[in-house]
Amino acid sequence: MHSLRNVLTAMASGVVVMSLLAFVALSGMSASLAWTQSGGYGNGPSICQTATPGAGSAQPSTFGATPTPGGTAPTCIAPSGIGAQVVAWARAMADALYINPACGGRISSPDCYYTWYKATATGYPPAAPTFPQAVIEYGQQVCPGCSAWANGTYQCVSFVRGAYSQVYPMRLTANAFDLWALYARQPGWMEIPEAAAPAGQRGIPLPGDVMVFKDASIGHVAIVMSVALPTATTKGAITFSNANSVSPYTTMPVFPDFTVDTTSWPGYTVWGYIRPAGGAKTQEHTLPPIG
C-alpha cells in the first residue's frame, strides 16, 4: 500500500510538471501570436532586439546585404528621424479608421473596407481617436473635392501621402503601384527593391517607408510601421498600416531573402519600398499624440 501510494504520488507530480510545461509553452505561443496580431508593438514577449539603422553587418540602405544580428532573436530596426515622424502620423490616422457601420462588421469589396475615419466633433466610433485635422486639410488643399481623400472613400495612396504630408510631402501622385515608376528618379527619393529585383539587389525596409504592392490591377500602398529582420534560418516580420484595406494594421512574415510572405493576401506581391533619400529634411510640424 505504501509503495502504491509512492507510485501514485510520483505519477501525480509528473502530471503537474507536464501540465506546467504545457502551460508555459502555450503561454509563449499565445504571447507570440499577440505580438503578431498587435503589429509587434510589445504586447507579447521581447522576441526581438532593438537595433538602430546600420546595426549588425548590414546597412539598411545597402542592397544585397544579409544581416547577421547577434543572438537568435529577430532584430527590430529603429526608424530614421523622418521615418519615426511618418510612423507617428500613420498611427494617428490608422487608429481613427473604421468600416461603414452598414457593413455590420463584415469586410467585403468594394464598400466594406477601412475607408471611413472618425472626423473631428463626431462621436463614432466612440472609443476611437479623431483623424488628424491637419491631414484632412492637406487632402482638401492638394485635391479639393476628390473622393480619394473623402471620408467613406479614403484610399491607400491618400493614406501614405497623408502620413508624409506633415513631414516630407509626396508632391507627385498616381495609382498605387504606379508610384514605383513615378518616384524611381525623383530627386530627394530612393527606392529599395524586393520582388522588383533579384536576391542580390534587395534591401532592408525601414519603419516609415512606403510599401508598394503589385497585383493584377492597380496595386496597393501602405506605411511600414515596424520591421523585425529575418535571420539565415528564421523568418522576420513586417507590420504596415493602410486605408482601403481589410484592416488598418497587418503583419506579414519576411523570408531570409527579404521577400514578404503575402499568402494572406493572394495575388499581391511586395514590389519594394519608397523612402526619402539620405539628407532629406523634415518639415516643422507638431507630431500627433500617440495613444
Buried (B, 14 or more C-beta within 10 A) or exposed (E): EEEEEEEEEEEEEEEEEEEEEEEEEEEEEEBEEEBBBBBBEEEBEEBBBEBEBBBBEBBBBEBEBBBEBEEEBBBBBBBBEBBBBBBBBBBBBBBBBBBEEEBEEEEEEEEBBBBBBBEEEEEEBEEBBBBBEBBBEBBEEBBEEEEBBBBEBBBBBBBBBBBBBBBBEBEEBBBBBBBBEBBEEBEEBBBBBBBBBEEEEBBBBBBBBBBBBBBEEBBBBBBBBBBBBBBEEBBBBBBBBBBBBBBBBBBBBBEBEBBBBBEEBEEBBBBBBBBBEEEBEBEEEEEBEEE
